[in-house]
Structures are given as C-alpha cells and as structure tokens.
C-alpha cells in the first residue's frame, strides 16, 4: 500500500476516533476553547466536531481502500485542512488570542495539509486527481 493510502487511512482513524469522542463527551472540546456547558453548545460540538469529523474520517478510510480514490482524497484533505488552518490563524490574529489548544490544532492542520499536498504531488501522473476548473 502506498504512503498516500496509509496517510489517508491513519488520518481517517484519527478523525473518526476524535469525532466519536466529541460526540460522546462534548466537554472534551468545550473546556479548552472556553465554551460554556450549555445544552445548545453541546449540540453544536456533537454535530460539528462529532458528525463532521466522523463523516470526513469515514471518507478518508474509504479513499484509503483504493489507489484510484486516494489522489482525489488528498486534494480534498489538503483543501479542508489548509482552509481550517488559514481561518484558525486569522481568527487567532483578529481575536488576539490563542492558547495551547488552538496552537496545537493549527500545527496539526498545517502538517496534515502540507503532507497531503506533498503526497499528491509525489503521485504518478496516472494516479493524480486532475485539477481542472470547470468551464
């Protein structure tokens, strides 16, 4: 199995595990980012950090099963993680805040995004997802 498929599979396991943890225990994320324990905040954490992480993790696991899907998955992974990193970094600058959680998350997002780009570029042309803009 290629490095790209391993990467997608390992990332999928991490995302599903984190999503399940946030779904079952939203306080896991709420305290580090300073959210209150209100029920509405818990629902939001469960939906966005539970549901989205689980769904995207399952996508990464599915992509890891096939060399044909991995190229597209790497583009999606890079797009999502680098977008999150840019928004988190700008948010930290604009809010003039950022504790250990935000700094660690930013580092993780940048590393995952850059690794995805590097793995995508390293693929043979036949396996690469085409980056064509629709007309």
Steps between C-alpha positions, in 0.01 A plus 500: 500500500630847410595771748201704382260216579661447841475873570133510404425192709681621811340843471161329462551304823608816686201700374244227577643449850501876570149535360366217716673649805346845432159343438503305825673764714470854358668639813822353358509789255290759681734570790819553293328756275310674779143402409241480774322176588165611358297239317502696172882511501512126566272433205721711274817320613332164447385597151804685367784329683327167535303461181727682258817335635341154485368558147827635366693225679284236333567669164876479566469132594302428184758683288782301661349178369557593136800650323258657249325699774807607691607780264163672527496446875839670538370809319191506724705446816741780406217737411312443823795498739678797346174699494444423868862594578472832317172587673630389841820703455309808388252452784782484751652819356171689481394394850850542638470171681606143466588260772667162490196331343478742208876496442513120500197476273654752259823301485309175437293660223803649326697174519205295367433750221861528386552123523192448282634740237842334510352150465273614217793656312705183550241280331550380146308705243258214433393489868483876555161660533466751216464858614291634217274797548160442338420743219 
